[in-house]
Amino acid sequence: MGEKIVCRNKKAFHDYAIESTLEAGMVLSGPEVKSLRAGKANLRDGYVQINERGEAMLINVHISFYTFATHNPNEPLRSRKLLLHKREISKLIGKLREKGLALIPLKIYFNERGKAKVELGLARGKREYDKRAALKEKQSDREIQRVMRHNVV
């Protein structure tokens, strides 16, 4: 059956060069899980911050209100704790101290067992000319594919 993807951060692949990825669980309330199952999430401005207690927090990720929740409506932009092992967090702290690296959410999905997971990317910001070069390369690849399709027939 596989995983059911709730949302992707497409802008992250344009703005950042992703060096590595890892999977983390999230601490969610009941209505938040229902809202995720309905596909109501947005990762666009999200990032991960490690607080002074050594906990990884998912910040600025919007999970909408669940309309049929009867009590305890969730705050859409609240900080959510990520479930990572201590050694994973300590490795991340070391890597995040490097200049220019950030930890950003790439996608939220439900795994085979029905657990909500977030895929995090250790990313380095792209410069404007890198973004333009990547866009130009993508357009040229599309043009080559288009020509190849027409020449085959």
N, C-alpha and C positions, 0 to 999 in steps of 0.2 A: 504494500500500500504506500509506504514512503512518508515523506513529510508534507505537511500542508503549509505553504508559505502564506503568511498574513500580509506582510508588507516588505518592500525592499527600499534601500537608500540608494537610488540610482545616481543621485548627485554626488555621492561620496566617491564613486569611481571616476568622476570628472574632475573633482577638486583635489583628490588625494591619490598618491601611489600606494597601493596596499602591499605591505611587506609580508605580513602573515595574518592568519585568522585563528580564532579560537571560539569555542562554544561555551555559553554560560546560561544557567537557569536564572529565573527572576522570581522575586517575592511579590506576588500579586494578590489582590483581594478577589472575592468571587465575581462581583460585577465587572472587574477589569478583564477577567478570563472570558466571560461571556461576550464582552465588547470585542476582544481580540478574535474570538471565534466568528464574530460577524464581520471581521475585517476592518475595524475602525481604529486604525493606528497610523501615526505619521512619525517617521524617523528623521526628517529633513535636518533639523537643527540639533539633533541629539549628540551627546558625547558621554564618555565615562570618566569619572573622577574618583580617585582613591583618597578617602578621608583620613584623618589623623588616627582613627582606630584600626586602620588597615582593612577597611571594607570598600569594595568597589561599588559605586553608585551610578546608576543610569540617570542622567540628568537631561531635562528638556525634551523628553520623548512624549508625544501627545497620544494618550489613549483616551478616546472619547467616553462620555457618559453612556452607560447602558440604559436605554430608555425604559426598560421594564423592571429596573431595580426598585425594590420597595423601601429599602433602608440603606444607610451609609453610602451615599453617592460618592464616587471617588473624585479626587481632584485630578483633572486631565494631565497637568504638567508636573505632578509631584515627582520627587526623587524616588527611585526604586532600587532596592538593594539587589546586587547580583550575587549569585551563588557560585563562588570559585574557591578552589583549595588555597590554603595559605601560601604554598610554594609557587602556585601560579601567580598570585598577587605579588609576591616578592620579586619574581622574575619581571613582571610588568612594571613594577616601580623602578627597577634598574633600567629597563628599556625606555621608560617615559622620561627619565632624567636626561636622555640624549636630546640634543637640540632638534627641534622640528618634528618630533614624533607625537602622535596623538592616538588615543584609543576611541574609535567611533563605532556605533552600531551599523551593521550592513544589512541585516534582515532579521525579522522576527518570524518564527515558525513554530508549528506543533510537531514534535517528533512522533515516531511510530507508537509510542506508549501514551500519547496524548498530553505530554508535558510541554508547556510554553518555554521556548528557548530563544536566545538572542545570539546571533553570530557577530562577534566583534572583530574589527580589523585594526591592526597596528599599522598606522598610516603616516606617511610623510607628505606634507602639503606640496602641491605642484605650483610652479610659477606660471605666470600668464602665458609665456611663450611655449611652455610645455603643453598647456591645455590646447593652444592653437595648433601645435604640431600634431597632437593626438587626433584632433578633429579633422585636420587635413588628411592624415593617414587613413582614418576611417572612411572619409568620403572617397578617396582614391580606391580603396578596397571595394567599396560598393560599386564604383564605376567599372572596375575590372570584372566583378561578378556579373554585372549587367551585360557587358560586352561578351563575356564567355557564354552566357545563356543564349544570346541572339546568334552567335556563331555556330553553336552546336546544332541548332534546328535547321 
